[in-house]
């Protein structure tokens, strides 16, 4: 043990010195090229110091910060944050390995790592010209793969908190991340009373805000079950539900209904079912009583789903003139699936269905697929869709195994089922929206997913102060 400590003390200053030299070189370049990035690099210096001196607090602080960054998407701050977090995680793990200290992982992380490595096939195929589009889509492939890799690093980083912090305390701290988006969301809601706009908090789009709120509504329900003082959790739940409705996302109501119904299955009682139905009905009434809600309801009535006089072919034709987002989705899927038929096995590559670049388009509409299963099929072909469905399925199996393994009536058991209900809700939401693009949501999803698999029986909250 003493030898390891001496080795650690000799290697750590050298590595920190090399990192400092690297930062100096990068800072010199950014001073002339990107002054904003120079400011970020200067901020990174104290963060690196804190990362190695106050690891637990710094990791939690970075996770809390993520909910406030999407508002700076135009400046690419979220992307820079993710890359910086990846580098910090890899640096931390490297130092731990060089000093022969343990790295905390579990079997799911290794499966996750293998799945992310499998997605690296598509950038390679892009370089080799084995996809439906040319090598000029390589940047899209690399960007999307890097985004997936950052989720893997979040999982790995959170795993290093095992045996350092109790999972319930970590989740409690994550609620601090609600403060900026909730405050800004309330301000937007007040202004929307006059302009009837959808609120989005600190997120780039209202749909991303919905995903984030769904997870924290779920965690609030979980807290409510074991809390000694229920009233402030009930108030928080009401506040989040109010903002959830104000986002104006119809698919959000469907996901929330799916979550509520799935979450009560382990304690299936008539009273729970009635309560769940009442909550769903109340939220639906609140949503469809607004001008925006009534407009969305009218649009739904003019789709093949609820109007037998409109078939899919007519919906595609009408989508060019009726401004109906539901008919437009049908049209978008139609064009994307037509494109997929020209490259059925491996698709066109990661990130190519977004439609934002001007130099190619798989659909006349320069927007994302709004169906994650169609997206997976178009981008990855049959191989990509199978891998995507497998990944979702393994997540479900893992949570079910954790649920049955956890002690009855335990908070860990409740959390596993709550997360499973969220997973089911998001897989339903993937039918009509871009759930897989909710990067901020998945930062918090993988945080809670990772700690749900810890052995809570061996942990005592009093032994793990923040």
C-alpha positions as CSV (number, residue, x, y, z in Angstrom):
1,X,0.0,0.0,0.0
2,X,2.9,2.4,0.9
3,X,4.5,1.6,-2.5
4,X,1.3,2.5,-4.3
5,X,1.0,5.7,-2.5
6,X,4.6,6.7,-3.3
7,X,4.1,5.8,-6.9
8,X,0.9,7.9,-7.0
9,X,2.6,10.9,-5.4
10,X,5.4,10.8,-8.0
11,X,3.3,10.3,-11.1
12,X,0.5,12.7,-10.3
13,X,2.6,15.9,-10.3
14,X,4.1,14.8,-13.7
15,X,0.7,14.3,-15.2
16,X,-0.7,17.5,-13.9
17,X,2.4,19.3,-15.2
18,X,1.8,17.8,-18.7
19,X,-1.8,18.8,-18.6
20,X,-0.9,22.3,-17.6
21,X,1.6,22.6,-20.5
22,X,-1.1,21.3,-22.8
23,X,-3.6,23.9,-21.5
24,X,-1.0,26.6,-22.0
25,X,-0.5,25.7,-25.7
26,X,-4.2,25.5,-26.3
27,X,-4.8,28.8,-24.5
28,X,-2.3,30.5,-26.8
29,X,-4.1,29.2,-29.9
30,X,-7.5,30.1,-28.6
31,X,-6.5,33.6,-27.7
32,X,-6.3,34.5,-31.3
33,X,-8.9,32.1,-32.8
34,X,-11.7,31.7,-30.3
35,X,-11.7,34.2,-27.4
36,X,-14.9,32.6,-25.9
37,X,-13.2,29.2,-25.9
38,X,-10.2,30.8,-24.2
39,X,-12.4,31.9,-21.3
40,X,-13.7,28.4,-21.1
41,X,-10.2,27.0,-21.0
42,X,-9.3,29.4,-18.2
43,X,-12.3,28.2,-16.3
44,X,-11.2,24.6,-16.9
45,X,-8.0,25.1,-14.9
46,X,-9.6,25.5,-11.4
47,X,-12.1,22.8,-12.4
48,X,-9.3,20.3,-13.1
49,X,-7.7,21.2,-9.7
50,X,-11.0,20.7,-7.9
51,X,-11.6,17.5,-9.9
52,X,-8.6,15.9,-8.3
53,X,-8.8,17.5,-4.9
54,X,-12.5,17.4,-4.2
55,X,-13.6,14.7,-6.6
56,X,-17.1,14.0,-5.3
57,X,-18.3,17.6,-5.0
58,X,-16.9,18.5,-8.4
59,X,-18.5,15.6,-10.2
60,X,-21.9,16.4,-8.7
61,X,-21.4,20.1,-9.5
62,X,-20.7,19.3,-13.2
63,X,-23.8,17.1,-13.4
64,X,-25.9,19.8,-11.8
65,X,-24.6,22.3,-14.3
66,X,-25.6,20.3,-17.3
67,X,-29.3,21.3,-17.1
68,X,-28.4,25.0,-17.7
69,X,-26.2,24.7,-20.7
70,X,-28.5,24.0,-23.6
71,X,-29.5,27.7,-23.8
72,X,-25.9,28.2,-25.0
73,X,-26.2,25.7,-27.9
74,X,-25.5,28.3,-30.5
75,X,-22.1,28.9,-28.9
76,X,-21.6,25.1,-28.8
77,X,-21.1,25.2,-25.0
78,X,-22.9,21.8,-24.4
79,X,-20.6,20.1,-26.9
80,X,-17.5,21.7,-25.4
81,X,-18.8,20.6,-21.9
82,X,-19.3,17.0,-23.0
83,X,-15.8,16.8,-24.6
84,X,-14.2,18.3,-21.5
85,X,-16.1,15.9,-19.3
86,X,-14.9,13.0,-21.5
87,X,-11.3,14.2,-21.2
88,X,-11.5,14.6,-17.4
89,X,-13.0,11.1,-17.0
90,X,-10.3,9.5,-19.2
91,X,-7.6,11.4,-17.4
92,X,-8.9,10.4,-14.0
93,X,-9.2,6.7,-15.0
94,X,-5.7,6.8,-16.5
95,X,-4.2,8.1,-13.3
96,X,-6.1,5.5,-11.3
97,X,-4.7,2.7,-13.6
98,X,-1.1,4.0,-13.5
99,X,-1.2,4.1,-9.8
100,X,-2.8,0.7,-9.6
101,X,-6.0,1.9,-8.0
102,X,-9.3,0.2,-8.6
103,X,-11.8,1.5,-11.3
104,X,-15.5,1.0,-10.4
105,X,-17.5,-0.6,-13.2
106,X,-20.4,-3.1,-13.6
107,X,-21.4,-5.6,-16.2
108,X,-23.8,-3.2,-17.9
109,X,-21.0,-0.6,-18.3
110,X,-19.0,-3.2,-20.2
111,X,-22.0,-4.0,-22.4
112,X,-22.6,-0.2,-22.9
113,X,-18.9,0.2,-23.9
114,X,-19.2,-2.6,-26.4
115,X,-22.3,-1.1,-27.8
116,X,-20.7,2.3,-28.2
117,X,-17.7,0.7,-29.9
118,X,-20.1,-1.2,-32.2
119,X,-21.5,2.2,-33.3
120,X,-17.9,3.1,-34.4
121,X,-18.4,0.8,-37.4
122,X,-20.4,3.5,-39.1
123,X,-17.7,6.3,-39.1
124,X,-15.3,3.6,-40.4
125,X,-17.7,2.5,-43.1
126,X,-18.2,6.2,-44.0
127,X,-14.4,6.5,-44.6
128,X,-14.3,3.3,-46.6
129,X,-17.3,4.4,-48.8
130,X,-19.5,1.6,-47.6
131,X,-22.6,3.7,-46.8
132,X,-25.3,5.2,-48.9
133,X,-23.7,8.7,-48.9
134,X,-20.2,9.7,-49.5
135,X,-17.3,10.3,-47.1
136,X,-18.3,13.9,-46.7
137,X,-20.8,12.8,-44.0
138,X,-17.8,11.7,-41.8
139,X,-18.2,14.8,-39.6
140,X,-21.8,13.9,-38.9
141,X,-20.8,10.4,-38.0
142,X,-18.1,11.5,-35.7
143,X,-20.2,14.1,-34.0
144,X,-23.0,11.6,-33.2
145,X,-20.6,8.9,-32.1
146,X,-18.8,11.4,-29.8
147,X,-22.2,12.2,-28.2
148,X,-22.9,8.5,-27.5
149,X,-19.4,8.2,-26.1
150,X,-20.0,11.1,-23.7
151,X,-22.9,9.1,-22.2
152,X,-20.6,6.2,-21.6
153,X,-18.2,8.5,-19.8
154,X,-20.9,9.9,-17.7
155,X,-21.8,6.4,-16.6
156,X,-18.2,5.6,-15.9
157,X,-17.6,8.8,-14.0
158,X,-20.7,8.3,-11.8
159,X,-19.6,4.8,-11.0
160,X,-16.5,6.2,-9.4
161,X,-18.7,7.7,-6.7
162,X,-19.7,4.2,-5.6
163,X,-18.5,3.5,-2.0
164,X,-17.9,7.3,-1.7
165,X,-21.5,8.7,-1.7
166,X,-24.8,7.1,-0.9
167,X,-27.0,6.9,-4.0
168,X,-30.0,8.5,-2.3
169,X,-27.9,11.5,-1.4
170,X,-26.6,11.8,-5.0
171,X,-30.2,11.9,-6.4
172,X,-31.2,14.4,-3.7
173,X,-28.3,16.7,-4.9
174,X,-29.4,16.3,-8.5
175,X,-32.6,18.1,-7.7
176,X,-30.6,21.3,-7.5
177,X,-30.3,21.2,-11.2
178,X,-34.0,22.0,-11.4
179,X,-33.5,25.6,-10.1
180,X,-32.3,27.4,-13.3
181,X,-34.7,25.7,-15.8
182,X,-37.7,25.9,-13.5
183,X,-37.1,29.6,-12.7
184,X,-36.7,30.4,-16.4
185,X,-39.6,28.2,-17.3
186,X,-41.9,30.0,-14.9
187,X,-40.8,33.4,-16.3
188,X,-41.5,32.1,-19.8
189,X,-44.9,30.8,-18.7
190,X,-45.8,34.3,-17.4
191,X,-44.9,35.9,-20.7
192,X,-46.6,33.1,-22.6
193,X,-50.0,34.1,-21.1
194,X,-49.9,37.0,-23.7
195,X,-48.1,35.4,-26.6
196,X,-49.1,31.7,-26.2
197,X,-45.6,30.4,-26.8
198,X,-44.3,27.0,-25.6
199,X,-41.9,27.2,-22.7
200,X,-38.5,25.5,-22.8
201,X,-36.7,26.6,-19.7
202,X,-33.0,26.5,-20.2
203,X,-33.3,24.0,-23.0
204,X,-33.0,24.5,-26.7
205,X,-36.5,23.2,-27.4
206,X,-39.7,22.5,-25.4
207,X,-39.5,18.8,-26.2
208,X,-36.1,18.5,-24.6
209,X,-37.5,20.3,-21.5
210,X,-40.3,17.7,-21.4
211,X,-37.9,14.8,-21.3
212,X,-35.9,16.4,-18.4
213,X,-39.1,17.2,-16.5
214,X,-40.4,13.6,-17.0
215,X,-37.4,12.2,-15.3
216,X,-37.6,14.5,-12.4
217,X,-41.3,14.0,-12.0
218,X,-40.5,10.3,-11.8
219,X,-37.8,11.0,-9.2
220,X,-40.1,13.2,-7.2
221,X,-42.7,10.4,-7.1
222,X,-40.0,8.1,-5.9
223,X,-39.0,10.6,-3.2
224,X,-42.6,11.1,-2.2
225,X,-43.0,7.4,-1.4
226,X,-40.4,7.4,1.3
227,X,-40.4,11.0,2.5
228,X,-41.3,11.8,6.1
229,X,-42.5,15.2,5.1
230,X,-44.7,14.8,2.1
231,X,-46.0,18.4,1.5
232,X,-42.9,19.9,-0.1
233,X,-42.5,17.0,-2.5
234,X,-46.2,17.3,-3.4
235,X,-45.6,21.1,-4.0
236,X,-42.6,20.3,-6.2
237,X,-44.6,17.6,-8.1
238,X,-47.4,20.2,-8.8
239,X,-44.9,22.8,-10.0
240,X,-43.2,20.3,-12.3
241,X,-46.5,19.1,-13.7
242,X,-47.6,22.7,-14.3
243,X,-44.4,23.3,-16.3
244,X,-44.8,20.0,-18.1
245,X,-48.3,21.0,-19.4
246,X,-47.0,24.5,-20.3
247,X,-44.4,23.0,-22.7
248,X,-47.3,22.2,-25.1
249,X,-45.9,18.8,-26.1
250,X,-48.7,16.3,-26.9
251,X,-46.3,13.4,-27.0
252,X,-45.3,14.5,-23.5
253,X,-48.8,13.9,-22.2
254,X,-48.7,10.4,-23.8
255,X,-45.4,9.7,-22.2
256,X,-46.6,10.9,-18.8
257,X,-49.7,8.8,-19.1
258,X,-47.5,5.8,-20.0
259,X,-45.2,6.5,-17.1
260,X,-48.0,6.8,-14.5
261,X,-49.7,3.6,-15.7
262,X,-46.4,1.6,-15.7
263,X,-45.3,3.0,-12.3
264,X,-48.4,1.6,-10.5
265,X,-48.1,-1.9,-11.8
266,X,-46.2,-3.4,-8.9
267,X,-48.8,-2.0,-6.5
268,X,-51.8,-2.5,-8.8
269,X,-54.9,-1.5,-6.8
270,X,-58.2,-0.1,-8.0
271,X,-57.5,3.1,-6.0
272,X,-54.1,3.6,-7.6
273,X,-55.6,3.1,-11.1
274,X,-58.3,5.6,-10.4
275,X,-55.8,8.1,-9.1
276,X,-53.6,7.6,-12.1
277,X,-56.5,8.1,-14.5
278,X,-57.7,11.2,-12.7
279,X,-54.2,12.8,-12.9
280,X,-54.0,12.0,-16.6
281,X,-57.5,13.4,-17.3
282,X,-56.8,16.6,-15.3
283,X,-53.5,17.3,-17.1
284,X,-55.1,16.6,-20.5
285,X,-58.0,18.9,-19.7
286,X,-55.6,21.6,-18.6
287,X,-53.6,21.2,-21.8
288,X,-56.5,21.1,-24.3
289,X,-58.3,24.0,-22.5
290,X,-55.6,26.3,-23.8
291,X,-55.7,27.9,-27.3
292,X,-52.6,26.0,-28.3
293,X,-54.0,22.7,-26.9
294,X,-57.2,23.2,-28.9
295,X,-55.2,23.8,-32.0
296,X,-53.2,20.7,-31.5
297,X,-56.4,18.7,-30.9
298,X,-57.9,20.0,-34.1
299,X,-54.7,18.9,-35.9
300,X,-55.0,15.4,-34.5
301,X,-58.6,15.2,-35.7
302,X,-57.3,15.8,-39.2
303,X,-55.0,12.8,-39.3
304,X,-55.4,9.2,-40.3
305,X,-55.3,8.3,-36.6
306,X,-58.7,9.8,-35.8
307,X,-60.2,10.7,-39.2
308,X,-61.1,7.7,-41.4
309,X,-61.6,10.0,-44.4
310,X,-57.9,10.7,-44.5
311,X,-55.5,7.9,-45.4
312,X,-51.7,8.0,-45.4
313,X,-51.4,9.1,-49.0
314,X,-53.7,12.0,-48.5
315,X,-52.0,12.9,-45.2
316,X,-48.7,13.1,-47.1
317,X,-50.3,15.4,-49.8
318,X,-52.0,17.6,-47.1
319,X,-48.7,18.0,-45.2
320,X,-47.5,20.4,-47.8
321,X,-50.3,22.9,-47.2
322,X,-52.2,22.3,-43.9
323,X,-49.3,23.0,-41.5
324,X,-50.4,19.9,-39.5
325,X,-47.3,18.6,-37.7
326,X,-48.9,15.2,-37.4
327,X,-49.5,14.8,-41.1
328,X,-46.0,16.2,-41.7
329,X,-44.5,13.5,-39.5
330,X,-46.2,10.8,-41.7
331,X,-44.7,12.5,-44.7
332,X,-41.3,12.8,-43.2
333,X,-41.2,9.1,-42.3
334,X,-42.4,8.2,-45.8
335,X,-39.5,10.0,-47.5
336,X,-36.9,8.7,-45.0
337,X,-38.1,5.1,-45.5
338,X,-37.9,5.6,-49.3
339,X,-34.3,6.7,-48.9
340,X,-33.5,3.8,-46.6
341,X,-34.5,1.3,-49.4
342,X,-31.5,2.4,-51.3
343,X,-29.1,1.5,-48.5
344,X,-31.0,-1.1,-46.4
345,X,-28.2,-3.0,-44.6
346,X,-26.0,-0.3,-43.0
347,X,-28.0,2.9,-43.8
348,X,-26.4,6.2,-44.4
349,X,-24.4,6.7,-41.2
350,X,-24.8,8.2,-37.8
351,X,-26.4,11.6,-37.6
352,X,-27.3,11.7,-41.3
353,X,-31.1,11.8,-40.8
354,X,-31.0,15.2,-39.0
355,X,-31.3,16.9,-42.4
356,X,-29.5,20.0,-41.3
357,X,-26.6,20.1,-43.8
358,X,-27.3,21.8,-47.1
359,X,-25.2,19.5,-49.2
360,X,-27.4,16.4,-48.8
361,X,-30.8,15.5,-47.6
362,X,-32.6,12.2,-47.2
363,X,-36.0,14.0,-47.1
364,X,-37.4,17.2,-48.5
365,X,-37.7,18.4,-44.9
366,X,-34.4,19.7,-43.4
367,X,-35.3,18.5,-39.9
368,X,-34.8,15.4,-37.7
369,X,-36.8,12.2,-38.2
370,X,-39.2,12.7,-35.3
371,X,-39.2,8.9,-34.9
372,X,-36.2,7.3,-33.3
373,X,-36.9,3.9,-34.8
374,X,-37.1,5.3,-38.3
375,X,-33.9,7.3,-37.5
376,X,-32.1,4.1,-36.4
377,X,-33.2,2.3,-39.5
378,X,-32.2,5.1,-41.9
379,X,-28.9,5.9,-40.2
380,X,-27.8,2.4,-39.4
381,X,-29.9,0.2,-41.7
382,X,-31.2,-3.1,-40.5
383,X,-28.0,-3.7,-38.5
384,X,-28.4,-0.3,-36.7
385,X,-32.0,-0.8,-35.9
386,X,-31.4,-4.3,-34.4
387,X,-28.5,-2.9,-32.3
388,X,-30.7,0.0,-31.1
389,X,-33.6,-2.2,-30.1
390,X,-31.2,-4.6,-28.4
391,X,-29.7,-1.7,-26.4
392,X,-33.2,-0.7,-25.3
393,X,-34.1,-4.3,-24.4
394,X,-30.9,-4.9,-22.4
395,X,-31.7,-1.7,-20.4
396,X,-35.1,-3.1,-19.5
397,X,-33.8,-6.5,-18.6
398,X,-31.1,-4.9,-16.4
399,X,-33.7,-2.8,-14.5
400,X,-36.0,-5.8,-14.1
401,X,-33.2,-7.9,-12.7
402,X,-32.2,-5.2,-10.3
403,X,-35.9,-4.8,-9.2
404,X,-36.2,-8.5,-8.3
405,X,-32.8,-8.6,-6.6
406,X,-33.5,-5.6,-4.4
407,X,-35.2,-6.2,-1.0
408,X,-38.9,-5.8,-0.9
409,X,-40.3,-2.4,0.1
410,X,-36.8,-0.9,-0.3
411,X,-36.0,2.5,-1.9
412,X,-33.7,0.8,-4.4
413,X,-36.5,-1.5,-5.6
414,X,-38.8,1.4,-6.0
415,X,-36.2,3.4,-8.0
416,X,-35.6,0.5,-10.3
417,X,-39.3,0.3,-11.2
418,X,-39.6,4.0,-11.5
419,X,-36.7,4.1,-14.0
420,X,-38.2,1.1,-15.9
421,X,-41.5,3.1,-16.1
422,X,-39.5,6.1,-17.5
423,X,-37.8,3.8,-20.0
424,X,-41.1,2.4,-21.2
425,X,-42.5,6.0,-21.5
426,X,-39.6,7.2,-23.6
427,X,-39.7,4.2,-25.9
428,X,-43.4,5.1,-26.6
429,X,-42.3,8.8,-27.1
430,X,-39.7,7.6,-29.6
431,X,-42.6,6.8,-32.0
432,X,-43.3,10.4,-32.7
433,X,-40.3,12.5,-31.5
434,X,-36.5,12.8,-31.2
435,X,-36.1,11.3,-27.7
436,X,-32.6,10.0,-28.6
437,X,-31.5,13.5,-29.3
438,X,-32.2,14.6,-25.7
439,X,-28.6,14.8,-24.6
440,X,-29.2,16.6,-21.3
441,X,-31.9,14.1,-20.4
442,X,-29.5,11.2,-20.9
443,X,-26.8,12.8,-18.8
444,X,-29.3,12.5,-15.8
445,X,-30.7,9.2,-17.0
446,X,-27.3,7.4,-17.0
447,X,-26.5,9.0,-13.7
448,X,-29.5,7.5,-12.0
449,X,-29.3,4.3,-14.1
450,X,-25.7,3.7,-12.9
451,X,-26.4,4.2,-9.2
452,X,-29.6,2.0,-9.3
453,X,-27.3,-1.0,-9.8
454,X,-25.1,-0.4,-6.7
455,X,-25.4,-2.7,-3.7
456,X,-27.5,-0.5,-1.5
457,X,-27.6,-3.1,1.2
458,X,-24.0,-2.6,2.1
459,X,-24.3,1.2,2.2
460,X,-25.4,3.4,5.1
461,X,-26.3,7.0,4.5
462,X,-24.6,8.1,7.7
463,X,-21.2,6.8,6.5
464,X,-21.3,8.8,3.3
465,X,-21.6,12.5,4.0
466,X,-21.3,14.9,1.1
